[in-house]
């Protein structure tokens, strides 16, 4: 609603109390009953005092600068005012002289309760962060011990298939698995040398995917996956054995299952917040999380310690793990690029140092594979 053209936009020079005996109707918002009131403008305090009937013990005070014209009041004579501090109360004026003291009638009122809204928003974000960062990992750690072996294998098999398809691209055949017989036999020999149980339904299953990524990771259900790029980057079979021992350590500690449960829990919470997050986007997110899994510091340290013991028992220097990490660090950096798979909170530098401290044997270490087996492994994708 526009103001009548005869209303002055300047405040009167008077600074005293001006009384107006205007005939007006006030609605308090509690009942649809108008109250006949008198108005008094206090120019010094810049307050409009609304005098209620004698039966009412107290009047109403509206700051002049916080009074607004209520728009869209078709069929009403005069104007209807409101105070931004009370969303329900209304003042119906049939004489607009008093409006000369109100200088912000057409200004948009600021949102009510911004501070409270900010507090609630912060609390909501904190609650989500607490669930994702504390509750979900805690529940995942507990639930991982109750997941049956068959369920883990089914999850690992399904995830392995998704990874192969995701890396190949939409509409293309899944990423091929390298199956050169001599290379597969060399991996089996390496597993036996590391003391890994073979020949049972629960035995670890190892695969090499024909991809240039320098990476290796473990999946639920005893799946260990290497990329061809990791084997190409290794300069000795002991380096592959060290990485394999690390991933076997993750399997033994059920870290992939915990990680999958954490990711699934996080996806569920995000789905509640942002809508349907359980389709293809969720699958791709979970796949990416499992490929580039950065486990917690204790999980990484535990897998490293498992590898050190397995390598020592196989008469292989634990420093081989540090040799691989050092070369990757020099080429890709300590925390960036593909090498970030091997980094959670422990840095590569600290893990290199620990691997060399673990190499405490007085005699000479040997190689886990001979030259013919190593050559077969290097050509596993040919």
Backbone torsions as a table, in degrees:
resi	resn	phi	psi	omega
1	UNK	NA	136.8	178.0
2	UNK	-90.0	153.0	-179.5
3	UNK	-76.9	149.5	175.6
4	UNK	-60.3	140.8	-173.8
5	UNK	-65.9	-18.2	-176.9
6	UNK	-88.6	4.3	-179.4
7	UNK	-84.8	122.0	179.9
8	UNK	-66.4	146.9	178.6
9	UNK	-97.1	-3.0	178.3
10	UNK	-100.6	143.2	176.2
11	UNK	-73.3	138.1	178.7
12	UNK	-58.9	155.1	-178.4
13	UNK	-68.5	-23.7	-176.7
14	UNK	-63.6	139.3	176.5
15	UNK	-114.8	6.8	179.4
16	UNK	-86.1	-170.5	-179.9
17	UNK	-89.3	126.2	-177.6
18	UNK	-112.5	125.5	-179.4
19	UNK	-101.5	139.8	179.5
20	UNK	-127.2	123.0	179.4
21	UNK	-95.0	44.8	-176.8
22	UNK	-72.6	142.5	176.2
23	UNK	-83.8	110.6	-175.3
24	UNK	-135.6	162.4	178.5
25	UNK	-119.3	133.2	-178.8
26	UNK	-119.4	132.0	175.3
27	UNK	-112.1	120.5	-175.4
28	UNK	-81.4	-7.6	178.9
29	UNK	89.3	-12.3	179.2
30	UNK	-88.0	-32.3	179.8
31	UNK	-144.1	147.5	-178.4
32	UNK	-78.9	50.3	-177.4
33	UNK	-121.0	123.5	179.5
34	UNK	-77.7	144.4	175.4
35	UNK	-112.2	128.1	172.8
36	UNK	-73.7	127.1	-173.8
37	UNK	-131.7	164.6	169.1
38	UNK	-113.6	153.0	-174.9
39	UNK	-117.2	143.1	175.9
40	UNK	-137.1	125.7	178.8
41	UNK	-102.1	123.2	174.9
42	UNK	-102.4	105.4	-173.4
43	UNK	-73.0	-28.1	-179.7
44	UNK	-70.8	-46.9	178.5
45	UNK	-85.9	-9.3	-178.9
46	UNK	53.9	60.1	-178.3
47	UNK	-133.4	139.5	170.8
48	UNK	-99.4	117.0	177.6
49	UNK	-96.9	123.3	179.9
50	UNK	-100.0	109.8	-178.8
51	UNK	-83.6	113.6	-179.0
52	UNK	-82.6	170.0	-180.0
53	UNK	-55.8	161.7	-175.4
54	UNK	-59.4	-27.2	-179.5
55	UNK	-70.4	-14.3	-178.7
56	UNK	-95.0	134.3	-172.5
57	UNK	-79.1	-26.8	-175.4
58	UNK	-133.4	148.8	175.2
59	UNK	-89.4	-175.9	-179.6
60	UNK	-118.4	137.4	-179.0
61	UNK	-119.6	122.0	177.6
62	UNK	-114.0	123.6	173.4
63	UNK	-60.3	131.7	-175.5
64	UNK	-59.6	-36.4	-177.3
65	UNK	-77.5	-4.8	-178.9
66	UNK	-112.8	15.2	177.8
67	UNK	-96.8	136.8	-178.1
68	UNK	-128.5	152.0	172.5
69	UNK	-79.5	132.3	176.6
70	UNK	-82.6	120.0	-177.7
71	UNK	-78.1	165.8	172.5
72	UNK	57.0	55.9	176.9
73	UNK	-113.6	62.3	-176.7
74	UNK	-62.4	140.7	177.0
75	UNK	84.7	-3.0	-180.0
76	UNK	-94.7	140.4	173.1
77	UNK	-86.9	138.8	-177.2
78	UNK	79.5	-149.9	-178.5
79	UNK	-130.5	158.7	176.2
80	UNK	-118.0	128.1	-178.3
81	UNK	-111.1	157.9	174.2
82	UNK	-141.4	159.3	175.0
83	UNK	-106.7	132.9	-174.9
84	UNK	-65.6	-16.3	178.4
85	UNK	-85.1	-6.7	179.6
86	UNK	-135.5	108.2	-173.5
87	UNK	-72.0	-12.7	-173.2
88	UNK	-110.4	-33.4	-175.1
89	UNK	-67.4	145.8	179.9
90	UNK	-137.6	147.7	175.5
91	UNK	-123.8	118.6	-178.2
92	UNK	-99.4	113.8	-179.4
93	UNK	-103.3	131.6	173.7
94	UNK	-103.0	-7.6	176.9
95	UNK	-129.9	124.1	-170.6
96	UNK	-95.0	9.6	-179.0
97	UNK	-59.5	-37.6	-176.7
98	UNK	-65.0	-19.3	-176.4
99	UNK	-71.8	-10.7	179.4
100	UNK	-65.0	-19.1	-178.9
101	UNK	-90.7	-3.4	-175.7
102	UNK	-107.6	109.8	-170.4
103	UNK	-97.2	-4.3	-175.2
104	UNK	-127.4	34.9	-175.7
105	UNK	-62.5	-34.6	-176.3
106	UNK	-95.1	0.2	-178.0
107	UNK	-76.6	144.9	178.6
108	UNK	-70.9	133.6	179.6
109	UNK	-74.3	140.6	177.2
110	UNK	-66.7	152.9	179.2
111	UNK	-57.5	138.0	-179.5
112	UNK	-81.5	136.9	175.1
113	UNK	75.3	35.3	-179.3
114	UNK	-63.2	-38.8	179.3
115	UNK	-62.9	-44.2	178.6
116	UNK	-64.3	-39.8	178.2
117	UNK	-61.7	-41.1	178.9
118	UNK	-63.8	-39.9	179.0
119	UNK	-63.7	-44.6	179.5
120	UNK	-65.2	-38.8	178.5
121	UNK	-63.7	-43.6	178.5
122	UNK	-63.3	-41.4	179.1
123	UNK	-63.2	-39.1	179.5
124	UNK	-65.0	-44.2	178.5
125	UNK	-63.0	-42.4	179.5
126	UNK	-63.6	-38.4	179.5
127	UNK	-64.6	-43.0	178.6
128	UNK	-64.5	-43.3	179.3
129	UNK	-62.0	-38.8	179.1
130	UNK	-65.6	-41.6	179.7
131	UNK	-64.9	-47.3	-176.5
132	UNK	-71.7	-39.0	-173.6
133	UNK	-88.5	-23.0	-175.1
134	UNK	-121.7	-58.0	-173.2
135	UNK	-66.7	-46.3	-178.4
136	UNK	-61.9	-49.0	176.3
137	UNK	-59.3	-39.2	-179.7
138	UNK	-64.0	-45.8	178.5
139	UNK	-66.1	-38.4	179.4
140	UNK	-62.5	-41.3	179.0
141	UNK	-62.1	-37.4	-179.8
142	UNK	-75.4	-42.9	-176.1
143	UNK	-69.5	-29.0	-177.1
144	UNK	-59.4	-30.8	-178.5
145	UNK	-75.6	-12.8	-178.1
146	UNK	-106.2	-5.4	178.8
147	UNK	-72.4	124.4	-179.2
148	UNK	-67.2	155.2	-177.9
149	UNK	-58.6	-39.6	-179.8
150	UNK	-63.4	-38.6	178.1
151	UNK	-65.6	-40.0	177.8
152	UNK	-63.8	-43.5	-179.6
153	UNK	-63.0	-41.8	179.4
154	UNK	-63.8	-40.2	178.2
155	UNK	-65.7	-43.2	179.1
156	UNK	-64.2	-41.8	179.9
157	UNK	-64.3	-44.6	-179.7
158	UNK	-64.7	-41.8	-179.1
159	UNK	-67.6	-38.4	178.1
160	UNK	-60.8	-42.6	177.4
161	UNK	-64.6	-38.9	178.2
162	UNK	-65.4	-39.0	179.2
163	UNK	-64.1	-44.5	179.5
164	UNK	-60.6	-41.2	-178.9
165	UNK	-72.8	-40.1	-178.0
166	UNK	-64.6	-39.5	-179.3
167	UNK	-74.7	-24.8	179.1
168	UNK	-78.7	-33.5	-178.3
169	UNK	107.6	155.8	-177.7
170	UNK	-65.5	132.4	176.6
171	UNK	83.6	-2.6	179.3
172	UNK	-104.9	159.6	176.5
173	UNK	-62.2	152.6	179.1
174	UNK	-57.9	153.9	178.6
175	UNK	-57.0	128.4	-175.1
176	UNK	-68.6	149.0	174.8
177	UNK	-95.0	131.6	-179.6
178	UNK	-76.3	126.7	-172.1
179	UNK	-133.9	26.2	174.7
180	UNK	-56.9	127.8	-171.4
181	UNK	-59.0	-43.5	-178.5
182	UNK	-66.2	-37.9	178.0
183	UNK	-67.6	-42.1	178.0
184	UNK	-63.1	-41.3	178.1
185	UNK	-63.7	-36.6	178.8
186	UNK	-65.8	-39.4	177.5
187	UNK	-65.2	-41.2	177.7
188	UNK	-62.0	-41.9	178.0
189	UNK	-63.1	-37.6	178.4
190	UNK	-65.9	-42.4	178.6
191	UNK	-61.9	-42.6	178.4
192	UNK	-63.2	-41.5	179.2
193	UNK	-62.9	-30.1	178.4
194	UNK	-85.1	1.8	177.8
195	UNK	79.3	21.7	-179.4
196	UNK	-83.7	131.5	-178.0
197	UNK	-62.7	136.0	179.6
198	UNK	-126.8	163.6	171.8
199	UNK	79.6	14.8	177.1
200	UNK	-122.1	167.1	179.6
201	UNK	-65.0	-29.1	-178.1
202	UNK	-92.6	6.2	-177.1
203	UNK	-66.0	150.7	178.6
204	UNK	-63.5	137.9	177.9
205	UNK	-110.7	123.4	-176.5
206	UNK	-114.4	138.2	-178.7
207	UNK	-135.7	150.7	173.4
208	UNK	-120.2	123.6	178.4
209	UNK	-97.4	140.2	-176.4
210	UNK	-80.0	79.6	-177.8
211	UNK	-146.4	145.5	-174.9
212	UNK	-79.1	-2.8	-179.7
213	UNK	-60.6	134.5	177.2
214	UNK	-89.0	91.4	-171.7
215	UNK	-163.6	158.0	171.0
216	UNK	-153.0	147.7	-177.9
217	UNK	-157.5	164.7	179.2
218	UNK	-113.7	146.1	177.9
219	UNK	-119.4	162.3	176.1
220	UNK	-57.1	152.5	176.7
221	UNK	82.2	15.5	176.1
222	UNK	83.2	21.4	176.0
223	UNK	-88.0	125.8	173.1
224	UNK	-119.6	127.8	-173.5
225	UNK	-122.7	127.8	171.7
226	UNK	-110.6	148.8	167.8
227	UNK	-99.0	150.7	178.7
228	UNK	-54.3	-36.0	-180.0
229	UNK	-58.7	-33.3	177.9
230	UNK	-67.6	-42.6	179.2
231	UNK	-67.7	-39.4	177.5
232	UNK	-63.1	-33.6	-177.3
233	UNK	-77.5	-21.2	-177.8
234	UNK	-73.9	143.6	179.2
235	UNK	-105.5	-3.3	177.6
236	UNK	-156.3	155.8	177.5
237	UNK	-63.9	-26.2	-179.9
238	UNK	-65.6	-31.9	177.7
239	UNK	-67.1	-41.5	176.1
240	UNK	-65.6	-40.0	178.5
241	UNK	-62.2	-37.4	179.8
242	UNK	-66.6	-44.2	177.6
243	UNK	-65.8	-40.8	178.2
244	UNK	-61.8	-43.3	177.8
245	UNK	-59.9	-37.9	177.6
246	UNK	-63.2	-45.6	-179.2
247	UNK	-69.3	-35.8	175.3
248	UNK	-63.1	-35.2	175.6
249	UNK	-61.3	-40.0	175.8
250	UNK	-62.2	-41.5	179.3
251	UNK	-63.8	-45.4	-178.6
252	UNK	-61.8	-33.6	-179.4
253	UNK	-91.2	0.9	178.7
254	UNK	60.6	30.4	178.3
255	UNK	-63.0	-40.5	179.6
256	UNK	-61.0	-37.3	179.0
257	UNK	-66.4	-43.5	176.9
258	UNK	-60.1	-43.0	-178.0
259	UNK	-65.8	-40.2	178.7
260	UNK	-64.8	-40.6	179.0
261	UNK	-66.2	-38.7	177.9
262	UNK	-64.1	-44.7	-179.4
263	UNK	-64.1	-42.4	179.4
264	UNK	-64.0	-40.5	177.6
265	UNK	-63.4	-41.5	178.5
266	UNK	-64.7	-40.3	177.9
267	UNK	-62.2	-40.0	179.1
268	UNK	-62.4	-43.2	179.4
269	UNK	-65.7	-43.4	178.4
270	UNK	-63.6	-34.9	177.9
271	UNK	-64.3	-38.0	177.0
272	UNK	-65.1	-33.3	-177.3
273	UNK	-80.7	-42.5	-169.5
274	UNK	-112.7	7.9	178.0
275	UNK	98.4	-157.1	-175.0
276	UNK	-62.2	109.4	179.0
277	UNK	-127.5	25.8	-173.9
278	UNK	-111.3	11.6	-179.8
279	UNK	-98.5	-139.0	-176.6
280	UNK	-62.1	-34.3	179.8
281	UNK	-62.4	-38.9	179.3
282	UNK	-66.2	-40.9	179.2
283	UNK	-61.9	-45.8	179.7
284	UNK	-65.1	-37.9	179.1
285	UNK	-63.8	-46.5	-179.7
286	UNK	-64.8	-39.2	178.1
287	UNK	-60.9	-46.9	180.0
288	UNK	-62.4	-39.5	-178.8
289	UNK	-64.5	-36.3	-178.4
290	UNK	-77.5	-33.1	177.3
291	UNK	-67.1	-44.8	-175.1
292	UNK	-103.7	34.7	-174.0
293	UNK	-60.9	119.7	171.1
294	UNK	-107.2	98.7	-177.0
295	UNK	-73.2	169.2	179.7
296	UNK	-66.2	165.4	-174.4
297	UNK	-58.2	-43.1	-178.0
298	UNK	-68.2	-33.1	178.4
299	UNK	-68.1	-43.1	178.3
300	UNK	-64.9	-43.7	179.6
301	UNK	-64.3	-39.8	178.8
302	UNK	-64.0	-40.3	178.4
303	UNK	-67.0	-38.0	176.5
304	UNK	-62.4	-45.7	-179.4
305	UNK	-62.3	-39.0	176.6
306	UNK	-60.5	-43.5	-179.5
307	UNK	-64.6	-41.0	-179.8
308	UNK	-58.9	-44.9	-178.4
309	UNK	-66.4	-44.6	-179.6
310	UNK	-63.2	-39.6	179.7
311	UNK	-67.6	-42.6	177.4
312	UNK	-59.5	-45.1	179.8
313	UNK	-63.5	-28.2	178.4
314	UNK	-90.8	7.3	-179.0
315	UNK	61.2	37.1	176.7
316	UNK	-116.7	136.8	-177.4
317	UNK	-67.1	127.4	173.4
318	UNK	-60.5	-19.5	178.5
319	UNK	-64.5	-14.1	178.0
320	UNK	-61.6	-33.3	177.1
321	UNK	-65.4	-40.4	177.4
322	UNK	-66.8	-35.2	178.8
323	UNK	-61.9	-44.0	178.7
324	UNK	-64.3	-46.3	-179.8
325	UNK	-62.6	-39.2	-177.4
326	UNK	-65.3	-42.1	-179.1
327	UNK	-67.7	-40.1	177.3
328	UNK	-67.1	-38.0	177.7
329	UNK	-63.3	-42.0	-179.6
330	UNK	-65.0	-32.0	-176.6
331	UNK	-87.6	-38.9	-172.4
332	UNK	-112.7	-11.9	-175.7
333	UNK	98.1	169.0	-172.0
334	UNK	-78.9	-33.7	-175.1
335	UNK	-131.8	0.8	-175.7
336	UNK	-108.1	164.3	173.4
337	UNK	71.3	-157.6	-174.1
338	UNK	-66.8	-25.2	-177.7
339	UNK	-69.1	-10.7	179.7
340	UNK	-63.2	-17.8	175.3
341	UNK	-57.6	-33.9	-175.7
342	UNK	-90.8	6.1	-174.4
343	UNK	-120.1	123.2	165.8
344	UNK	-116.0	-106.0	172.8
345	UNK	-90.3	-36.1	175.1
346	UNK	-67.7	131.1	178.2
347	UNK	-78.1	161.0	176.0
348	UNK	-60.2	-37.8	-178.8
349	UNK	-59.8	-45.7	-179.5
350	UNK	-67.1	-34.6	-180.0
351	UNK	-73.4	-33.5	175.0
352	UNK	-62.3	-44.6	-179.2
353	UNK	-63.9	-42.7	-179.2
354	UNK	-66.4	-37.5	-179.9
355	UNK	-64.3	-35.3	-179.9
356	UNK	-77.7	-30.3	173.9
357	UNK	-68.1	-28.3	179.9
358	UNK	-74.8	-17.1	-179.4
359	UNK	-83.5	82.6	-172.8
360	UNK	-112.6	8.4	-179.1
361	UNK	-66.6	142.6	-179.3
362	UNK	-80.2	-28.0	-179.3
363	UNK	-88.3	-174.2	179.4
364	UNK	-84.9	139.2	173.8
365	UNK	-81.7	161.3	177.9
366	UNK	-118.5	-173.4	176.9
367	UNK	-100.3	141.1	-177.9
368	UNK	-74.1	-23.8	177.2
369	UNK	-129.0	148.2	171.7
370	UNK	-79.0	175.0	-177.0
371	UNK	-60.1	-44.0	-179.7
372	UNK	-62.6	-42.0	179.2
373	UNK	-66.2	-39.9	179.3
374	UNK	-63.8	-39.9	177.5
375	UNK	-64.4	-38.6	177.6
376	UNK	-64.6	-40.2	179.3
377	UNK	-67.1	-38.8	179.5
378	UNK	-65.7	-21.9	-179.2
379	UNK	-109.7	24.7	-174.4
380	UNK	-63.8	-23.8	-178.6
381	UNK	-96.5	3.9	179.5
382	UNK	-92.6	NA	NA
